[in-house]
Amino acid sequence: MITIRPATLADAAAISIVHCSTVDEWRDPYTRQPTDEATLNLFGRWYNGGDWMSVETCAIHLNGLLLHGHLPLVAEANGVLVGEAEYYVNREPAPFGPHLHLSVLYIHKDWQGQGIGRALIEAGVGHARALGCHALTTQPEPEMAGFYQRLDFQPWLRAKEMQTTIGGTSPLLTHLSQNSGPPEHLALRIGRYQCGVQGWETLWPSLAIPELAALRRNVWHGKLDEIPVVLGLREQFRTPTQADGYAWLPPSASLTPVVAALRSLATCEGYSAVDLLLPEDSLPELRTAFKLDYQTTVDLWIKKT
Ligand SMILES: CC(C)(COP(=O)(O)OP(=O)(O)OC[C@H]1O[C@@H](n2cnc3c(N)ncnc32)[C@H](O)[C@@H]1OP(=O)(O)O)[C@@H](O)C(=O)NCCC(=O)NCCS
């Protein structure tokens, strides 16, 4: 019998086992060659699948979710934990609105294909309704699109990661030195890898594996052309001369001054280029002002609740 319930911190070890069961081959983080799992340290394990690969990092991750009021759910079969889904509660302005973002869904490899993924999504719908959220969103890997179609998700917003060179003079923004929480009343419109609150977590991570904590992160706030903005840059893990850019701003404000500001801030920080995940419909306007080189496409899917 399958039951679904909210996760607690005590589930960290069992959640880690579920995620690790789906790793076919462990790889060394530096050579990227197959390796014996036993040779990997915490960072090496993290590299193979994220925070869930060790109980130590999984517990910190889970603790962060629970402390911030998000919704990790677990599935149990006869009392054994066999699946996990993580829903982030987002309350952003349009077009996103109040919604739950499904960031992670994993079923133990021995339990896949038995309706457990469906049950965790149906439970997410129930929680979304109870929380006044109008939708579930997710960003499926292309090979998982069939599963999400089956569960009545549909493609909604397309974003393209574009690389731009640096340049320009630095805008008059204030450096934010303390984490005051994700900006209220503004939407994450650049750098929306997953959802708004996860963009914030990228800039203010709770996880402190030394290799990741060492990445440079900067956040600024203030006004550009009288528009309130919060901007962030994070050094790329593999290419420390480049940064990823993030921008929160009102839904209808133009992205052009924001992209200009991110380029200038990247210049001041000594980067050679900055990668920006941009809404596809903003590209015609931005291309008239900046040279943008295509990197990859990210699709956000939606299921109305
Ligand atoms: C993808 C995953 C979450 C699906 O969960 P699951 O419990 O195996 O799926 P379910 O048994 O609930 O399947 C629900 C429906 O989707 C269909 N389905 C499952 N996987 C599918 C796929 N890859 N493509 C198309 N349809 C799929 C099933 O046939 C089923 O259809 P039905 O209800 O009409 O019979 C699970 O297989 C998994 O954990 N995979 C590895 C980790 C992963 O890739 N996670 C997703 C990204 S975070």
The ligand as a Gaussian input file, in Angstrom:
#p B3LYP/6-31G(d) Opt

LIG

0 1
 C       10.130000       9.645000     -13.914000
 C        9.594000       9.040000     -12.627000
 C        9.511000      10.117000     -11.559000
 C        8.180000       8.494000     -12.911000
 O        7.630000       7.946000     -11.735000
 P        6.955000       6.509000     -11.778000
 O        6.418000       6.179000     -10.437000
 O        7.930000       5.547000     -12.367000
 O        5.761000       6.769000     -12.807000
 P        4.234000       6.283000     -12.694000
 O        4.204000       4.790000     -12.538000
 O        3.524000       7.056000     -11.642000
 O        3.697000       6.684000     -14.118000
 C        2.564000       7.545000     -14.306000
 C        2.207000       7.506000     -15.781000
 O        3.282000       8.077000     -16.563000
 C        3.730000       7.147000     -17.530000
 N        5.185000       7.285000     -17.624000
 C        6.108000       7.002000     -16.672000
 N        7.355000       7.309000     -17.100000
 C        7.192000       7.774000     -18.360000
 C        8.098000       8.260000     -19.333000
 N        9.420000       8.319000     -19.107000
 N        7.587000       8.665000     -20.504000
 C        6.253000       8.623000     -20.768000
 N        5.333000       8.190000     -19.853000
 C        5.815000       7.764000     -18.689000
 C        3.321000       5.781000     -17.003000
 O        3.165000       4.853000     -18.043000
 C        2.016000       6.084000     -16.300000
 O        0.968000       6.155000     -17.222000
 P       -0.501000       5.587000     -16.799000
 O       -0.852000       6.217000     -15.476000
 O       -1.380000       5.988000     -17.891000
 O       -0.343000       4.112000     -16.669000
 C       10.483000       7.866000     -12.127000
 O       10.546000       6.894000     -13.125000
 C       11.881000       8.266000     -11.709000
 O       12.102000       8.546000     -10.554000
 N       12.867000       8.265000     -12.638000
 C       14.248000       8.573000     -12.320000
 C       14.471000       9.963000     -11.815000
 C       14.028000      11.059000     -12.732000
 O       14.414000      11.101000     -13.874000
 N       13.177000      11.984000     -12.224000
 C       12.559000      13.047000     -12.995000
 C       13.295000      14.326000     -13.034000
 S       13.539000      15.168000     -11.502000

